[in-house]
Amino acid sequence: MTSINQSAQIQYEARNFARQIARAYVTSSSQELTSARIQAVTEAFAATSFASNKIDLPPKIEIHCSLNPCLSPNGKVEVIVSITSANSGRSVSATAVQTVDSWRSN
């Protein structure tokens, strides 16, 4: 894979990973289950796209919430992920924001 293709691929993987983590977080049935859901998504990516694209583990994941508790209706959940290519050492970050369902009950 050329360095340009590799750079584009790692950026794509970071955006996709951030989006999937954010989605898993806001659709969790409870705050207590969010860590397990994040771990499941991370393991799925590690076994597939991270492995095939030689991305170092573990990825860095930051989660920021606009409301407390985090899974409050209409709250925004921002996920920032950073991943590093094992081949080039290049790191990229991506951000995804998801809104918690407005009809959610805490």
Stockholm file with secondary structure:
# STOCKHOLM 1.0

chainA/1-106         MTSINQSAQIQYEARNFARQIARAYVTSSSQELTSARIQAVTEAFAATSFASNKIDLPPKIEIHCSLNPCLSPNGKVEVIVSITSANSGRSVSATAVQTVDSWRSN
#=GR chainA/1-106 SS CCHHHHHHHHHHHHHHHHHHHHHHHHTCSSGGGHHHHHHHHHHHHHHTHHHHTTBCSSCEEEEEESSSSTTCTTCEEEEEEEEEBTTTCCEEEEEEEEECCTTCCC
#=GC SS_cons         CCHHHHHHHHHHHHHHHHHHHHHHHHTCSSGGGHHHHHHHHHHHHHHTHHHHTTBCSSCEEEEEESSSSTTCTTCEEEEEEEEEBTTTCCEEEEEEEEECCTTCCC
//
